[in-house]
Amino acid sequence: MKFSIRDMMLITLCVALTLGWWVDHRQQSRSREKAESGLLTLCQYLTDEGYKLGWDTGKNMLSVSRPGTPSSSLLPAQELPSE
């Protein structure tokens, strides 16, 4: 079985694209896990301090309130600043 230069270039391209996708996907997964872990830690801390947390799925907003004070809504998820 003989491979031409064109065949080798095509195989190299496929391997490079697959490897690039895999590295990017792995990095995004780790970044998401880290963000979720930080959010859970923050939620646990706020709950321990007496705050009540609520998530409005219709508006995609998080509300935080302390008993006896009015609720304050935070930024919608799509408007959160990115790194």
C-alpha positions as CSV (number, residue, x, y, z in Angstrom):
1,M,0.0,0.0,0.0
2,K,1.5,3.3,-1.1
3,F,0.6,6.7,0.4
4,S,1.0,9.9,-1.7
5,I,2.1,13.2,-0.3
6,R,-1.5,14.3,-0.6
7,D,-2.7,11.4,1.5
8,M,-0.1,12.1,4.2
9,M,-1.1,15.8,4.3
10,L,-4.8,14.9,4.7
11,I,-4.0,12.5,7.5
12,T,-1.8,15.1,9.2
13,L,-4.6,17.7,8.9
14,C,-7.2,15.4,10.4
15,V,-4.9,14.4,13.3
16,A,-4.0,18.1,13.9
17,L,-7.7,19.2,13.9
18,T,-8.7,16.4,16.2
19,L,-5.8,17.0,18.6
20,G,-6.6,20.8,18.7
21,W,-10.3,20.2,19.4
22,W,-9.4,17.7,22.2
23,V,-7.0,20.1,23.9
24,D,-9.5,23.0,23.7
25,H,-12.3,20.8,25.0
26,R,-10.2,19.6,27.9
27,Q,-9.3,23.2,28.8
28,Q,-12.9,24.4,28.7
29,S,-14.0,21.5,30.9
30,R,-11.4,22.2,33.5
31,S,-12.3,25.9,33.4
32,R,-16.0,25.2,33.9
33,E,-15.3,22.7,36.7
34,K,-13.2,25.4,38.5
35,A,-15.9,28.0,38.1
36,E,-18.6,25.7,39.3
37,S,-16.5,24.8,42.3
38,G,-16.0,28.4,43.2
39,L,-19.7,29.2,42.8
40,L,-20.6,26.3,45.1
41,T,-18.1,27.5,47.7
42,L,-19.5,31.1,47.5
43,C,-23.1,29.8,47.8
44,Q,-22.2,27.7,50.8
45,Y,-20.5,30.7,52.4
46,L,-23.4,33.0,51.8
47,T,-25.9,30.4,53.1
48,D,-23.8,29.9,56.2
49,E,-23.8,33.7,56.8
50,G,-27.6,33.8,56.7
51,Y,-28.2,35.0,53.1
52,K,-31.0,33.4,51.0
53,L,-30.2,32.7,47.4
54,G,-32.7,32.4,44.6
55,W,-32.3,31.7,40.9
56,D,-34.9,33.1,38.5
57,T,-34.7,30.8,35.5
58,G,-37.0,33.1,33.4
59,K,-34.7,36.1,33.7
60,N,-31.6,34.0,34.2
61,M,-30.7,36.0,37.3
62,L,-29.4,35.3,40.8
63,S,-31.0,37.1,43.7
64,V,-29.3,37.4,47.1
65,S,-31.2,38.5,50.2
66,R,-30.5,38.6,53.9
67,P,-33.5,38.1,56.2
68,G,-35.1,41.4,57.0
69,T,-33.6,43.3,54.0
70,P,-34.9,43.7,50.5
71,S,-33.6,41.3,47.8
72,S,-31.0,42.5,45.3
73,S,-30.6,41.0,41.9
74,L,-27.3,40.4,40.4
75,L,-26.3,40.7,36.7
76,P,-27.9,38.3,34.3
77,A,-25.5,35.4,33.4
78,Q,-25.0,36.6,29.8
79,E,-23.9,40.1,31.1
80,L,-21.3,38.8,33.5
81,P,-17.8,40.2,32.7
82,S,-15.5,37.7,31.1
83,E,-11.8,37.2,31.6
